[in-house]
């Protein structure tokens, strides 16, 4: 689904498969930073914004303190 969505984008957005799969691979296993992930795949922009704002307020995204 990700590749289909990406390759059908309009305009000058990233559409080439190689960089998209490379990015996916880079973020597939992020180890101890997994708790920082916000899965926005089923969220609206407003829901994602709310989740990120809440994470910033609570320190969820703080690294190395």
N, CA, C and O atoms as a CHARMM CRD file, in Angstrom:
* protein
*
  260
    1    1 UNK  N      0.82300  -1.19300   0.00000 PROA 1      0.00000
    2    1 UNK  CA     0.00000   0.00000   0.00000 PROA 1      0.00000
    3    1 UNK  C      0.86900   1.25900   0.00000 PROA 1      0.00000
    4    1 UNK  O      0.55500   2.22800  -0.69000 PROA 1      0.00000
    5    2 UNK  N      1.94000   1.24700   0.75800 PROA 2      0.00000
    6    2 UNK  CA     2.81700   2.41200   0.81700 PROA 2      0.00000
    7    2 UNK  C      3.40300   2.72600  -0.54600 PROA 2      0.00000
    8    2 UNK  O      3.39500   3.87900  -0.97700 PROA 2      0.00000
    9    3 UNK  N      3.91400   1.70500  -1.23000 PROA 3      0.00000
   10    3 UNK  CA     4.49200   1.92400  -2.55900 PROA 3      0.00000
   11    3 UNK  C      3.44500   2.40700  -3.55100 PROA 3      0.00000
   12    3 UNK  O      3.71700   3.30100  -4.35300 PROA 3      0.00000
   13    4 UNK  N      2.26800   1.83300  -3.50400 PROA 4      0.00000
   14    4 UNK  CA     1.20700   2.25200  -4.41300 PROA 4      0.00000
   15    4 UNK  C      0.85500   3.72000  -4.18400 PROA 4      0.00000
   16    4 UNK  O      0.71800   4.48500  -5.13800 PROA 4      0.00000
   17    5 UNK  N      0.70900   4.10500  -2.93300 PROA 5      0.00000
   18    5 UNK  CA     0.37600   5.49300  -2.60500 PROA 5      0.00000
   19    5 UNK  C      1.48800   6.43200  -3.05300 PROA 5      0.00000
   20    5 UNK  O      1.22600   7.48800  -3.62700 PROA 5      0.00000
   21    6 UNK  N      2.71800   6.04400  -2.79000 PROA 6      0.00000
   22    6 UNK  CA     3.85600   6.90700  -3.11900 PROA 6      0.00000
   23    6 UNK  C      4.06600   7.05600  -4.61900 PROA 6      0.00000
   24    6 UNK  O      4.33100   8.15700  -5.10400 PROA 6      0.00000
   25    7 UNK  N      3.95000   5.96900  -5.34800 PROA 7      0.00000
   26    7 UNK  CA     4.22200   6.03200  -6.78500 PROA 7      0.00000
   27    7 UNK  C      3.10300   6.69800  -7.57200 PROA 7      0.00000
   28    7 UNK  O      3.29600   7.05500  -8.73500 PROA 7      0.00000
   29    8 UNK  N      1.94400   6.86900  -6.96000 PROA 8      0.00000
   30    8 UNK  CA     0.82300   7.53200  -7.64000 PROA 8      0.00000
   31    8 UNK  C      0.64100   8.98400  -7.20300 PROA 8      0.00000
   32    8 UNK  O     -0.38000   9.60300  -7.50400 PROA 8      0.00000
   33    9 UNK  N      1.62200   9.52000  -6.49900 PROA 9      0.00000
   34    9 UNK  CA     1.53200  10.92000  -6.08200 PROA 9      0.00000
   35    9 UNK  C      1.58000  11.83200  -7.30500 PROA 9      0.00000
   36    9 UNK  O      2.20700  11.51300  -8.31500 PROA 9      0.00000
   37   10 UNK  N      0.91100  12.95800  -7.19000 PROA 10     0.00000
   38   10 UNK  CA     0.94700  13.94700  -8.25800 PROA 10     0.00000
   39   10 UNK  C      2.04500  14.96400  -7.96400 PROA 10     0.00000
   40   10 UNK  O      2.43100  15.16500  -6.81200 PROA 10     0.00000
   41   11 UNK  N      2.52000  15.57700  -8.98300 PROA 11     0.00000
   42   11 UNK  CA     3.52000  16.62300  -8.80900 PROA 11     0.00000
   43   11 UNK  C      4.92700  16.06800  -8.71200 PROA 11     0.00000
   44   11 UNK  O      5.21700  14.99300  -9.23700 PROA 11     0.00000
   45   12 UNK  N      5.79500  16.79900  -8.04500 PROA 12     0.00000
   46   12 UNK  CA     7.21800  16.47400  -7.98600 PROA 12     0.00000
   47   12 UNK  C      7.60900  15.69900  -6.74100 PROA 12     0.00000
   48   12 UNK  O      8.79100  15.64700  -6.40200 PROA 12     0.00000
   49   13 UNK  N      6.66300  15.10300  -6.06100 PROA 13     0.00000
   50   13 UNK  CA     6.94400  14.34300  -4.84500 PROA 13     0.00000
   51   13 UNK  C      7.76700  13.09700  -5.15400 PROA 13     0.00000
   52   13 UNK  O      7.81000  12.64200  -6.29700 PROA 13     0.00000
   53   14 UNK  N      8.40300  12.56200  -4.15600 PROA 14     0.00000
   54   14 UNK  CA     9.17700  11.33400  -4.27900 PROA 14     0.00000
   55   14 UNK  C      8.29600  10.19900  -4.79300 PROA 14     0.00000
   56   14 UNK  O      7.30600   9.83700  -4.15900 PROA 14     0.00000
   57   15 UNK  N      8.66700   9.63500  -5.96100 PROA 15     0.00000
   58   15 UNK  CA     7.88200   8.56500  -6.56900 PROA 15     0.00000
   59   15 UNK  C      8.71300   7.33400  -6.90900 PROA 15     0.00000
   60   15 UNK  O      8.16200   6.25500  -7.12400 PROA 15     0.00000
   61   16 UNK  N     10.03400   7.48500  -6.95900 PROA 16     0.00000
   62   16 UNK  CA    10.89900   6.36500  -7.32200 PROA 16     0.00000
   63   16 UNK  C     10.87900   5.30500  -6.22500 PROA 16     0.00000
   64   16 UNK  O     10.95000   5.62600  -5.03900 PROA 16     0.00000
   65   17 UNK  N     10.78300   4.04900  -6.62900 PROA 17     0.00000
   66   17 UNK  CA    10.64900   2.93400  -5.68400 PROA 17     0.00000
   67   17 UNK  C     11.89800   2.73500  -4.82300 PROA 17     0.00000
   68   17 UNK  O     11.77400   2.48700  -3.62400 PROA 17     0.00000
   69   18 UNK  N     13.08900   2.83800  -5.40100 PROA 18     0.00000
   70   18 UNK  CA    14.32400   2.55100  -4.64600 PROA 18     0.00000
   71   18 UNK  C     14.48700   3.42900  -3.40500 PROA 18     0.00000
   72   18 UNK  O     14.73700   2.89200  -2.32500 PROA 18     0.00000
   73   19 UNK  N     14.35900   4.74600  -3.50900 PROA 19     0.00000
   74   19 UNK  CA    14.50000   5.55800  -2.29300 PROA 19     0.00000
   75   19 UNK  C     13.39900   5.29500  -1.25800 PROA 19     0.00000
   76   19 UNK  O     13.63800   5.36400  -0.05200 PROA 19     0.00000
   77   20 UNK  N     12.20900   4.99800  -1.73900 PROA 20     0.00000
   78   20 UNK  CA    11.09800   4.73000  -0.81700 PROA 20     0.00000
   79   20 UNK  C     11.35900   3.45300  -0.02500 PROA 20     0.00000
   80   20 UNK  O     11.18900   3.42700   1.19400 PROA 20     0.00000
   81   21 UNK  N     11.77400   2.39300  -0.72000 PROA 21     0.00000
   82   21 UNK  CA    12.05600   1.14300  -0.00700 PROA 21     0.00000
   83   21 UNK  C     13.28700   1.29300   0.87900 PROA 21     0.00000
   84   21 UNK  O     13.37300   0.65700   1.92900 PROA 21     0.00000
   85   22 UNK  N     14.24100   2.12900   0.46700 PROA 22     0.00000
   86   22 UNK  CA    15.41300   2.39100   1.30700 PROA 22     0.00000
   87   22 UNK  C     15.03000   3.07900   2.60300 PROA 22     0.00000
   88   22 UNK  O     15.53800   2.73000   3.66900 PROA 22     0.00000
   89   23 UNK  N     14.14200   4.05100   2.51900 PROA 23     0.00000
   90   23 UNK  CA    13.67200   4.74700   3.72300 PROA 23     0.00000
   91   23 UNK  C     12.90400   3.78900   4.62900 PROA 23     0.00000
   92   23 UNK  O     13.06200   3.81300   5.84900 PROA 23     0.00000
   93   24 UNK  N     12.08400   2.95700   4.02600 PROA 24     0.00000
   94   24 UNK  CA    11.32200   1.98400   4.80800 PROA 24     0.00000
   95   24 UNK  C     12.28600   1.07000   5.57500 PROA 24     0.00000
   96   24 UNK  O     12.09300   0.81100   6.76300 PROA 24     0.00000
   97   25 UNK  N     13.31400   0.59000   4.89100 PROA 25     0.00000
   98   25 UNK  CA    14.29700  -0.28600   5.52800 PROA 25     0.00000
   99   25 UNK  C     15.05000   0.40300   6.65000 PROA 25     0.00000
  100   25 UNK  O     15.35700  -0.21200   7.67100 PROA 25     0.00000
  101   26 UNK  N     15.34700   1.68400   6.45900 PROA 26     0.00000
  102   26 UNK  CA    16.08500   2.43800   7.47700 PROA 26     0.00000
  103   26 UNK  C     15.27800   2.60800   8.76100 PROA 26     0.00000
  104   26 UNK  O     15.85000   2.69000   9.84800 PROA 26     0.00000
  105   27 UNK  N     13.96400   2.66200   8.64100 PROA 27     0.00000
  106   27 UNK  CA    13.11400   2.87400   9.81100 PROA 27     0.00000
  107   27 UNK  C     12.40800   1.60200  10.28100 PROA 27     0.00000
  108   27 UNK  O     11.63200   1.63800  11.23500 PROA 27     0.00000
  109   28 UNK  N     12.67500   0.49000   9.61900 PROA 28     0.00000
  110   28 UNK  CA    11.99300  -0.75800   9.95800 PROA 28     0.00000
  111   28 UNK  C     12.30300  -1.23000  11.38100 PROA 28     0.00000
  112   28 UNK  O     11.40800  -1.69700  12.08500 PROA 28     0.00000
  113   29 UNK  N     13.54800  -1.11400  11.80200 PROA 29     0.00000
  114   29 UNK  CA    13.94400  -1.55700  13.14100 PROA 29     0.00000
  115   29 UNK  C     14.77100  -0.44800  13.77800 PROA 29     0.00000
  116   29 UNK  O     15.97900  -0.35900  13.55600 PROA 29     0.00000
  117   30 UNK  N     14.12500   0.38500  14.56100 PROA 30     0.00000
  118   30 UNK  CA    14.83400   1.52700  15.14900 PROA 30     0.00000
  119   30 UNK  C     15.14300   1.32100  16.62600 PROA 30     0.00000
  120   30 UNK  O     15.49400   2.25200  17.35100 PROA 30     0.00000
  121   31 UNK  N     15.00000   0.06400  17.04400 PROA 31     0.00000
  122   31 UNK  CA    15.43800  -0.32600  18.38200 PROA 31     0.00000
  123   31 UNK  C     14.83300   0.49500  19.50100 PROA 31     0.00000
  124   31 UNK  O     13.61100   0.58300  19.62500 PROA 31     0.00000
  125   32 UNK  N     15.68700   1.09800  20.31700 PROA 32     0.00000
  126   32 UNK  CA    15.20400   1.79400  21.51000 PROA 32     0.00000
  127   32 UNK  C     14.37900   3.04700  21.20500 PROA 32     0.00000
  128   32 UNK  O     13.73800   3.59600  22.10100 PROA 32     0.00000
  129   33 UNK  N     14.38900   3.50000  19.95700 PROA 33     0.00000
  130   33 UNK  CA    13.59200   4.68000  19.60700 PROA 33     0.00000
  131   33 UNK  C     12.17000   4.31900  19.18300 PROA 33     0.00000
  132   33 UNK  O     11.38700   5.20300  18.83400 PROA 33     0.00000
  133   34 UNK  N     11.83000   3.04200  19.20900 PROA 34     0.00000
  134   34 UNK  CA    10.50100   2.60000  18.79400 PROA 34     0.00000
  135   34 UNK  C      9.39300   3.29900  19.58200 PROA 34     0.00000
  136   34 UNK  O      8.31300   3.54900  19.04700 PROA 34     0.00000
  137   35 UNK  N      9.65400   3.61000  20.82800 PROA 35     0.00000
  138   35 UNK  CA     8.63000   4.28200  21.64100 PROA 35     0.00000
  139   35 UNK  C      8.34900   5.70400  21.16600 PROA 35     0.00000
  140   35 UNK  O      7.37800   6.32100  21.60600 PROA 35     0.00000
  141   36 UNK  N      9.17900   6.22500  20.28300 PROA 36     0.00000
  142   36 UNK  CA     8.99900   7.57500  19.75600 PROA 36     0.00000
  143   36 UNK  C      8.14300   7.58700  18.49500 PROA 36     0.00000
  144   36 UNK  O      7.78200   8.65200  17.99500 PROA 36     0.00000
  145   37 UNK  N      7.82400   6.42000  17.99000 PROA 37     0.00000
  146   37 UNK  CA     7.08100   6.32100  16.73300 PROA 37     0.00000
  147   37 UNK  C      5.62400   6.71000  16.94300 PROA 37     0.00000
  148   37 UNK  O      4.98600   6.28900  17.90800 PROA 37     0.00000
  149   38 UNK  N      5.10900   7.52300  16.01900 PROA 38     0.00000
  150   38 UNK  CA     3.68600   7.83400  15.96900 PROA 38     0.00000
  151   38 UNK  C      3.16500   7.18800  14.69100 PROA 38     0.00000
  152   38 UNK  O      3.49100   7.64100  13.59400 PROA 38     0.00000
  153   39 UNK  N      2.37400   6.15200  14.81700 PROA 39     0.00000
  154   39 UNK  CA     1.81100   5.48300  13.64600 PROA 39     0.00000
  155   39 UNK  C      0.59700   6.27300  13.18800 PROA 39     0.00000
  156   39 UNK  O     -0.48200   6.19100  13.77500 PROA 39     0.00000
  157   40 UNK  N      0.79600   7.02600  12.14100 PROA 40     0.00000
  158   40 UNK  CA    -0.27500   7.89900  11.64900 PROA 40     0.00000
  159   40 UNK  C     -1.00800   7.29100  10.45800 PROA 40     0.00000
  160   40 UNK  O     -1.75800   7.98600   9.77300 PROA 40     0.00000
  161   41 UNK  N     -0.79800   6.01900  10.21100 PROA 41     0.00000
  162   41 UNK  CA    -1.37000   5.39500   9.01400 PROA 41     0.00000
  163   41 UNK  C     -2.89500   5.42100   8.97700 PROA 41     0.00000
  164   41 UNK  O     -3.47800   5.39800   7.89300 PROA 41     0.00000
  165   42 UNK  N     -3.54100   5.46700  10.11500 PROA 42     0.00000
  166   42 UNK  CA    -5.00900   5.52400  10.13900 PROA 42     0.00000
  167   42 UNK  C     -5.52400   6.81700  10.76400 PROA 42     0.00000
  168   42 UNK  O     -6.71500   6.94300  11.05100 PROA 42     0.00000
  169   43 UNK  N     -4.62500   7.77400  10.97300 PROA 43     0.00000
  170   43 UNK  CA    -5.01500   9.02800  11.62400 PROA 43     0.00000
  171   43 UNK  C     -5.19400  10.14300  10.60800 PROA 43     0.00000
  172   43 UNK  O     -4.59300  10.13800   9.53300 PROA 43     0.00000
  173   44 UNK  N     -6.02800  11.08800  10.97300 PROA 44     0.00000
  174   44 UNK  CA    -6.15400  12.31300  10.18600 PROA 44     0.00000
  175   44 UNK  C     -4.96600  13.22000  10.53600 PROA 44     0.00000
  176   44 UNK  O     -4.21800  12.93900  11.47200 PROA 44     0.00000
  177   45 UNK  N     -4.80600  14.28400   9.79000 PROA 45     0.00000
  178   45 UNK  CA    -3.74000  15.24800  10.09400 PROA 45     0.00000
  179   45 UNK  C     -3.93800  15.81500  11.50000 PROA 45     0.00000
  180   45 UNK  O     -2.97500  15.96800  12.25200 PROA 45     0.00000
  181   46 UNK  N     -5.16800  16.12100  11.84700 PROA 46     0.00000
  182   46 UNK  CA    -5.44900  16.67600  13.17900 PROA 46     0.00000
  183   46 UNK  C     -5.10100  15.68200  14.28200 PROA 46     0.00000
  184   46 UNK  O     -4.53700  16.06800  15.30500 PROA 46     0.00000
  185   47 UNK  N     -5.43100  14.41400  14.08400 PROA 47     0.00000
  186   47 UNK  CA    -5.11600  13.39800  15.09300 PROA 47     0.00000
  187   47 UNK  C     -3.60700  13.22600  15.24100 PROA 47     0.00000
  188   47 UNK  O     -3.10200  13.08200  16.35500 PROA 47     0.00000
  189   48 UNK  N     -2.89400  13.24100  14.12700 PROA 48     0.00000
  190   48 UNK  CA    -1.43300  13.10800  14.17700 PROA 48     0.00000
  191   48 UNK  C     -0.81600  14.30200  14.88000 PROA 48     0.00000
  192   48 UNK  O      0.08800  14.14600  15.70100 PROA 48     0.00000
  193   49 UNK  N     -1.29600  15.48100  14.56600 PROA 49     0.00000
  194   49 UNK  CA    -0.79900  16.70000  15.21100 PROA 49     0.00000
  195   49 UNK  C     -1.03300  16.65100  16.71100 PROA 49     0.00000
  196   49 UNK  O     -0.16000  17.02800  17.49300 PROA 49     0.00000
  197   50 UNK  N     -2.20000  16.19000  17.11100 PROA 50     0.00000
  198   50 UNK  CA    -2.53200  16.07200  18.53500 PROA 50     0.00000
  199   50 UNK  C     -1.60700  15.07200  19.22600 PROA 50     0.00000
  200   50 UNK  O     -1.12500  15.32700  20.32900 PROA 50     0.00000
  201   51 UNK  N     -1.36200  13.94100  18.58000 PROA 51     0.00000
  202   51 UNK  CA    -0.48400  12.91800  19.16300 PROA 51     0.00000
  203   51 UNK  C      0.94500  13.43300  19.31200 PROA 51     0.00000
  204   51 UNK  O      1.60100  13.16900  20.32000 PROA 51     0.00000
  205   52 UNK  N      1.41900  14.15500  18.32500 PROA 52     0.00000
  206   52 UNK  CA     2.78200  14.70200  18.39600 PROA 52     0.00000
  207   52 UNK  C      2.86700  15.77100  19.47900 PROA 52     0.00000
  208   52 UNK  O      3.82000  15.79100  20.25700 PROA 52     0.00000
  209   53 UNK  N      1.88300  16.65400  19.53300 PROA 53     0.00000
  210   53 UNK  CA     1.87600  17.70300  20.56900 PROA 53     0.00000
  211   53 UNK  C      1.85500  17.08300  21.96000 PROA 53     0.00000
  212   53 UNK  O      2.55900  17.55000  22.85500 PROA 53     0.00000
  213   54 UNK  N      1.05600  16.03700  22.15000 PROA 54     0.00000
  214   54 UNK  CA     0.99800  15.36800  23.45400 PROA 54     0.00000
  215   54 UNK  C      2.34000  14.72700  23.78000 PROA 54     0.00000
  216   54 UNK  O      2.79900  14.79600  24.92000 PROA 54     0.00000
  217   55 UNK  N      2.96900  14.10800  22.79600 PROA 55     0.00000
  218   55 UNK  CA     4.28300  13.49900  23.01400 PROA 55     0.00000
  219   55 UNK  C      5.34100  14.51200  23.39000 PROA 55     0.00000
  220   55 UNK  O      6.20300  14.24000  24.22600 PROA 55     0.00000
  221   56 UNK  N      5.27700  15.67800  22.77700 PROA 56     0.00000
  222   56 UNK  CA     6.22800  16.74500  23.12000 PROA 56     0.00000
  223   56 UNK  C      5.98500  17.26300  24.53500 PROA 56     0.00000
  224   56 UNK  O      6.93200  17.50400  25.28400 PROA 56     0.00000
  225   57 UNK  N      4.72800  17.43100  24.89500 PROA 57     0.00000
  226   57 UNK  CA     4.39500  17.91400  26.24600 PROA 57     0.00000
  227   57 UNK  C      4.84500  16.95300  27.33000 PROA 57     0.00000
  228   57 UNK  O      5.32900  17.38000  28.37800 PROA 57     0.00000
  229   58 UNK  N      4.69000  15.66600  27.09100 PROA 58     0.00000
  230   58 UNK  CA     5.00900  14.67000  28.11300 PROA 58     0.00000
  231   58 UNK  C      6.46400  14.22100  28.11200 PROA 58     0.00000
  232   58 UNK  O      6.88700  13.48900  29.00600 PROA 58     0.00000
  233   59 UNK  N      7.23100  14.65200  27.11700 PROA 59     0.00000
  234   59 UNK  CA     8.62300  14.25700  27.04000 PROA 59     0.00000
  235   59 UNK  C      8.83400  12.90400  26.38500 PROA 59     0.00000
  236   59 UNK  O      9.92800  12.34300  26.45000 PROA 59     0.00000
  237   60 UNK  N      7.78900  12.37600  25.75100 PROA 60     0.00000
  238   60 UNK  CA     7.87100  11.06500  25.10800 PROA 60     0.00000
  239   60 UNK  C      8.99100  10.99500  24.06800 PROA 60     0.00000
  240   60 UNK  O      9.57900   9.93100  23.87300 PROA 60     0.00000
  241   61 UNK  N      9.29000  12.09600  23.40800 PROA 61     0.00000
  242   61 UNK  CA    10.27200  12.09700  22.32400 PROA 61     0.00000
  243   61 UNK  C     11.66800  12.53000  22.76900 PROA 61     0.00000
  244   61 UNK  O     12.56500  12.67700  21.93900 PROA 61     0.00000
  245   62 UNK  N     11.85700  12.73400  24.06600 PROA 62     0.00000
  246   62 UNK  CA    13.15900  13.14400  24.57700 PROA 62     0.00000
  247   62 UNK  C     14.16100  11.99800  24.45800 PROA 62     0.00000
  248   62 UNK  O     13.86300  10.84800  24.78300 PROA 62     0.00000
  249   63 UNK  N     15.34700  12.34600  23.98600 PROA 63     0.00000
  250   63 UNK  CA    16.40000  11.34200  23.78900 PROA 63     0.00000
  251   63 UNK  C     17.61300  11.71100  24.63700 PROA 63     0.00000
  252   63 UNK  O     18.04500  12.86400  24.65000 PROA 63     0.00000
  253   64 UNK  N     18.15100  10.73500  25.33500 PROA 64     0.00000
  254   64 UNK  CA    19.41100  10.91000  26.03000 PROA 64     0.00000
  255   64 UNK  C     19.46300  11.91700  27.15700 PROA 64     0.00000
  256   64 UNK  O     20.43500  12.66300  27.27400 PROA 64     0.00000
  257   65 UNK  N     18.45600  11.95300  27.97100 PROA 65     0.00000
  258   65 UNK  CA    18.52400  12.87700  29.12100 PROA 65     0.00000
  259   65 UNK  C     18.74200  12.11200  30.39700 PROA 65     0.00000
  260   65 UNK  O     18.82700  12.71100  31.46900 PROA 65     0.00000
